[in-house]
Amino acid sequence: GGTIFPAPGVETVSATAIKLDPTQTVLVNTTLGVYGQQQFGWNDRLFLTGALRIDNNSAFGEDFDFVVYPKVSASWVVSEEPFWNVGFVDALKLRAAYGQSGQQPDAFAALRTLTSAPRGNGTSGVTPQSFGNPDLKPERGTEIELGFETALFNRLSLDFTYFNKRTKDAIIERETAPSGGFPGNQFMNVGEISNRGVELAAVLQALTRDNLAIEIGGNIATNDDKVEDLGELPFLADGGLQRHAVGYPIGGFWARRVVSA
C-alpha cells in the first residue's frame, strides 16, 4: 500500500511518498515483426533461399523506427551432377549462407526516467533516475557460413562449417557526465565484436551386421572472439577481474603481476 503520487503518470505503488511494504512491479515490452521467406530448387541439386525480417520493439529509442534483417543461403549437391565420377565419395553437398540478426536493448534502456523522492513531511517530489538515449537501437550481427557435407567409402560421414560473425552497434553502458543532472550510466551503441571459428563432426560406421552395429562419432569446434571497438573507451570493466578490452577476447580475466618486491 501507499499514498500520495509525486507526479502525473507515476502510478506504481513503489513510487508513492508514504509506503507500506510496496511490492508492485510493472514491466511492459512490445515487439512487432514480419517475416517472409522463399526457397527455389533446380533439379533437386541446387537450392537457393532468401528471407527478410522486419522488427520493431518498444525498447528502441524514439528516434529509431525499425530494423531489417536479410538472409540468403545456397546449397549444391555436387554428387548428383552427371559429370561426377569420384568413386569413394558417395555424396557431396556444398553450402554457403549469409544472414543478419539482432539483440534488442533492455526494456527501459532508451527512456529518460524519473523516480520518486519522498520527503519527511509526508509530501513527495521527483528526482532524475536514468538519462536515456533516444537514438538507441538493437545490436546487429552479420554472419557468413561456408561448409560441406560428405559421405566417404559408404562408412564415413563428415560435416564441416566455417563461420565468421561480426556484431556492430553493441550496447554498452557509459557513465553520464555529472553536468547532465542524471546519475548512473547511459546505454549507447558503440561496441563492435568479432567471432570466427570452425565446426567439424564425423560419424564412422565401424561395424554393420544383421544383429550388431557399431557407430563411432565425434566433433570438434573452435571459437576465436575479440572486442574490436568500444568507442572512446579502451576497456569496459565487467566486475571483479573481468573486463572487455579492445583487441582481446570478450570477458577476459585481468590482474596485476608482481615483477619485484
C-alpha positions in Angstrom: 0.0 0.0 0.0 0.9 3.6 -0.3 -0.4 7.1 -0.7 0.5 10.4 -2.5 1.8 10.0 -6.0 4.5 12.6 -6.8 3.5 13.5 -10.3 1.0 12.7 -13.1 1.8 9.4 -14.8 3.6 7.9 -11.8 1.2 5.1 -10.9 3.1 2.3 -9.2 2.7 1.7 -5.5 6.5 1.6 -5.1 6.7 5.3 -6.2 4.3 6.7 -3.6 5.5 9.1 -1.0 4.2 7.2 2.0 4.8 3.4 1.6 3.5 0.3 3.5 5.7 -2.5 2.2 5.2 -1.9 -1.5 5.9 -4.8 -3.8 4.4 -3.8 -7.1 6.4 -4.0 -10.3 5.2 -3.3 -13.9 7.2 -4.3 -17.0 5.7 -3.8 -20.5 7.7 -4.7 -23.6 6.1 -4.9 -27.1 7.6 -6.5 -30.2 6.1 -6.3 -33.7 7.7 -8.2 -36.6 7.0 -9.6 -40.0 8.9 -12.3 -41.8 9.0 -13.7 -45.3 11.0 -16.5 -46.9 11.2 -18.0 -50.4 13.1 -21.1 -51.5 13.9 -22.1 -55.1 15.1 -25.5 -56.2 16.5 -26.8 -59.5 16.6 -30.5 -60.5 16.8 -31.4 -56.8 20.5 -30.4 -56.9 20.7 -26.6 -56.5 18.7 -24.8 -53.8 18.5 -21.0 -53.1 16.7 -19.5 -50.1 16.1 -15.8 -49.4 14.4 -14.2 -46.4 13.7 -10.8 -44.9 12.6 -10.0 -41.3 11.4 -6.6 -40.1 11.2 -5.9 -36.4 10.1 -3.0 -34.1 10.4 -3.0 -30.4 9.2 -0.7 -27.6 12.8 -0.7 -26.2 14.1 1.1 -29.3 14.8 4.8 -29.0 12.1 7.2 -30.1 14.3 8.4 -32.9 14.9 4.9 -34.3 11.9 3.3 -36.1 12.5 -0.3 -37.1 15.3 -2.7 -38.1 15.6 -5.0 -41.2 17.4 -8.3 -41.2 18.1 -10.1 -44.5 19.2 -13.7 -45.1 20.3 -15.7 -48.1 21.6 -19.3 -48.4 22.5 -21.7 -51.1 23.4 -25.4 -51.4 24.6 -27.6 -54.2 24.5 -31.4 -54.3 27.6 -31.8 -56.5 27.5 -35.6 -56.4 24.1 -35.6 -58.2 25.6 -33.9 -61.3 26.2 -36.0 -64.4 29.9 -35.2 -64.5 30.5 -36.5 -61.0 32.8 -39.6 -61.1 34.6 -39.9 -57.8 34.1 -43.5 -56.7 35.0 -43.3 -53.0 32.8 -40.1 -52.4 29.3 -41.4 -52.1 27.7 -37.9 -51.6 28.9 -34.3 -51.5 26.9 -31.1 -50.8 28.4 -27.6 -50.7 26.6 -24.9 -48.8 27.0 -21.2 -48.0 24.9 -18.7 -46.1 24.8 -15.0 -45.2 22.5 -13.5 -42.7 21.9 -10.8 -40.1 20.2 -11.0 -36.6 19.8 -8.6 -33.7 19.6 -8.2 -30.0 17.1 -5.6 -28.6 18.0 -3.3 -25.7 16.6 -3.8 -22.2 13.0 -2.7 -21.8 13.6 0.8 -20.5 17.2 1.4 -21.6 16.2 4.2 -24.1 13.8 6.1 -21.9 14.6 9.1 -19.8 13.1 8.4 -16.4 12.4 10.0 -13.1 11.8 8.4 -9.7 10.0 9.5 -6.5 11.8 11.5 -3.8 9.8 11.1 -0.6 10.2 13.9 2.0 9.9 13.7 5.7 6.7 15.8 6.0 4.6 13.3 4.0 4.9 15.0 0.6 6.9 13.8 -2.3 8.6 15.0 -5.5 10.6 13.5 -8.3 14.4 13.2 -9.0 16.3 12.1 -12.1 16.9 8.4 -12.4 18.0 7.4 -15.9 19.4 9.7 -18.7 18.1 7.5 -21.6 19.1 7.5 -25.2 16.5 8.4 -28.0 18.9 7.0 -30.7 19.3 3.6 -29.0 19.0 0.7 -31.5 19.5 -3.1 -31.4 22.8 -4.8 -31.7 23.2 -6.1 -35.3 25.2 -9.3 -36.0 26.3 -10.2 -39.6 27.5 -13.8 -40.2 28.9 -15.7 -43.1 29.0 -19.5 -43.1 30.7 -21.9 -45.6 30.7 -25.7 -45.4 30.2 -29.1 -46.9 28.6 -32.4 -46.1 30.0 -35.6 -47.5 29.9 -39.4 -47.2 33.0 -41.5 -48.0 33.6 -45.2 -48.6 30.0 -45.9 -47.6 31.1 -45.7 -44.0 32.3 -42.2 -43.0 30.2 -39.0 -42.8 31.7 -35.6 -42.4 30.0 -32.2 -41.7 32.3 -29.1 -41.8 31.4 -25.5 -41.2 33.5 -22.3 -41.1 31.8 -19.2 -39.6 32.7 -15.6 -39.3 30.4 -13.2 -37.4 30.7 -9.5 -36.7 28.4 -7.7 -34.2 28.1 -3.9 -34.6 26.2 -1.3 -32.6 26.8 -3.5 -29.5 25.1 -1.9 -26.5 27.4 -0.8 -23.6 26.9 1.3 -20.5 28.8 4.5 -20.1 28.9 6.8 -17.1 26.9 10.0 -17.6 28.5 13.4 -17.1 27.6 14.9 -13.7 26.7 18.2 -15.5 23.8 16.4 -17.2 21.9 16.2 -13.9 21.3 12.4 -14.2 23.2 9.8 -12.1 24.3 6.3 -13.2 25.0 5.1 -16.7 23.7 5.6 -20.2 23.2 2.8 -22.8 24.9 3.5 -26.1 25.6 1.7 -29.4 29.4 1.9 -29.7 30.7 -1.6 -29.4 31.9 -4.0 -32.1 32.7 -7.7 -31.6 34.0 -10.4 -33.9 33.7 -14.2 -33.7 35.2 -16.8 -36.1 35.8 -20.5 -36.0 35.2 -23.9 -37.4 33.0 -26.9 -36.6 33.6 -30.5 -37.7 31.5 -33.5 -37.0 32.3 -37.1 -38.1 30.5 -40.4 -37.9 32.1 -43.7 -38.7 30.1 -46.9 -39.3 32.8 -49.2 -37.8 30.8 -52.4 -37.9 27.5 -53.3 -39.6 26.0 -56.7 -39.2 22.4 -58.1 -39.2 22.2 -58.1 -35.4 25.1 -55.8 -34.4 26.2 -52.3 -35.4 28.9 -50.1 -34.0 29.0 -46.4 -34.8 31.7 -44.0 -33.6 31.1 -40.3 -33.7 32.9 -37.2 -32.6 33.0 -33.4 -33.1 35.4 -30.5 -32.6 34.8 -26.8 -32.7 36.8 -23.6 -32.2 35.7 -20.0 -31.5 38.0 -17.0 -31.6 36.2 -13.9 -30.2 37.6 -10.4 -29.9 36.5 -7.0 -28.9 37.1 -4.8 -31.9 35.8 -1.4 -30.8 34.4 0.3 -27.7 34.1 3.8 -29.0 36.4 6.1 -26.9 36.8 3.5 -24.2 40.0 1.4 -24.0 38.2 -1.2 -21.9 34.9 -1.8 -20.0 35.0 -3.5 -16.6 32.6 -6.4 -16.0 33.1 -6.8 -12.3 35.9 -8.4 -10.4 38.9 -9.3 -12.5 36.9 -9.4 -15.8 36.9 -6.7 -18.4 36.1 -6.2 -22.1 39.3 -4.7 -23.6 39.8 -3.7 -27.3 42.0 -6.3 -29.1 41.4 -9.0 -26.5 38.8 -11.8 -26.0 35.4 -10.9 -24.5 35.3 -11.1 -20.7 39.0 -11.7 -20.3 40.5 -12.0 -16.8 42.9 -9.3 -15.9 45.2 -9.0 -12.8 48.4 -7.3 -11.8 51.6 -9.3 -12.0 54.2 -8.7 -9.3 57.6 -8.1 -11.1 59.6 -7.2 -8.0 59.2 -6.8 -4.3 
